[in-house]
Amino acid sequence: MFFRFGIDPGRLMLFAVFAVFAIGSQFLQSGPFSGPSLVVGIAIHALYCFRFHVTPETHRQLMRWYSNAIVLVCWIVAAQQLIQHTIGYQYWPNMNAWLPDNMEFNYYNYMAAMAWKSSIYRPNGVFFLEPSVLSQFIALGIVVEFVFFRRALILAFMAASLIACFSGTGLLLLLIVSPLLVFKLGQRGLFMVAPLLAGVVAVAVRLGWLDVVQTRMSTLHMQGRSANDRFIQPALYLRDLFRSGLDALIGIGAGNIRQDQDYVWWPVTKVSVEYGVPTAIVLYTFLIFSLFKGAPSRTLALGCLTMYSILNASYAVPLYSVAAVMLCTMFRIHPKSGAPIKADG
């Protein structure tokens, strides 16, 4: 096993530009700003600068560890569904009951019912913040397994578990990366995978998953509903910002975005509103360079960028950046360690 630690010069340069823009914007606008919010945002994104050079074999082993960890999570999902449909969801291990309030993330729907006043709950994998987050990490597991290993039974198990979460964000992530997956699969591989996909769809229909998705999609235009809060309100707030003149350039101050606990502020929305559009552009230049430059898998990089960008309020929450760092930016194949893994996509 070979590790060589370093700081990527290109990433460091872009991060420095982002930090200068973020700090400078706060002193250009006249209102107050939150110092802790400013520091936390910069500190979290400093993690993208670090990298280890590893051998191809070591990188595959690291990816296998993640895939195997997701298999364990999928067994937890299966156990939760079994418990729910036998003795009741009340017997699930409940981290909300075990952890003190000051150790919990706010505004996550940990115990999420299938619908209002429903007696059926969506699995949360016990250790995840909510079913939506669980589904995204399983979706990344499917991408890792498909790109590096393609073990058919494990892919089928992960796909079934993703459906059993009854959350659309993981499937949306897979939908966005699917063109790269299909391109990598090829015509022969697609023919071989088709029966598996047909089986997954059949299970989804049998479980009523498609009805759930249709119901949730119908709420996109309804303010105060999950789909609207997650995908419509962040876009509308960003649209309104472009009409605000000077605020669009320098922001309104770190920590000052509208505090609506149900809205999921995309990072591009939060940074544009609080630091200005130029800072958001620099941030995403830095992120895209860090994720894709020399990436062993561009498909996985796109999946992590999707999870960070539109599926969560990710900017000041370490979880999503740490996931992207561990899966995409931390490890690079050393040029002298042997034949590099060919970047896909």
Sequence and secondary structure as in RCSB ss.txt:
>XXXX:A:sequence
MFFRFGIDPGRLMLFAVFAVFAIGSQFLQSGPFSGPSLVVGIAIHALYCFRFHVTPETHRQLMRWYSNAIVLVCW
IVAAQQLIQHTIGYQYWPNMNAWLPDNMEFNYYNYMAAMAWKSSIYRPNGVFFLEPSVLSQFIALGIVVEFVFFR
RALILAFMAASLIACFSGTGLLLLLIVSPLLVFKLGQRGLFMVAPLLAGVVAVAVRLGWLDVVQTRMSTLHMQGR
SANDRFIQPALYLRDLFRSGLDALIGIGAGNIRQDQDYVWWPVTKVSVEYGVPTAIVLYTFLIFSLFKGAPSRTL
ALGCLTMYSILNASYAVPLYSVAAVMLCTMFRIHPKSGAPIKADG
>XXXX:A:secstr
  EEEEE HHHHHHHHHHHHHHHHHHHHSSS   HHHHHHHHHHHHGGGEEEEE HHHHHHHHHHHHHHHHHHHH
HHHHHHHHHTTT GGGS  HHHHS GGGS TT  SSEESSTT S EE  TTTSSSHHHHHHHHHHHHHHHHHHT 
 HHHHHHHHHHHHHTT HHHHHHHHHHHHHHHHHHHHHHHHHHHHHHHHHHHHHHHHTHHHHHHHHHTTTTSTTS
HHIIIIIHHHHHHHHHTTSTHHHHH S TT S   TT    HHHHHHHHH HHHHHHHHHHHHHHHHTT SBHHH
HHHHHHHHHHSS  TT HHHHHHHIIIIISEEE TTSSS    B 
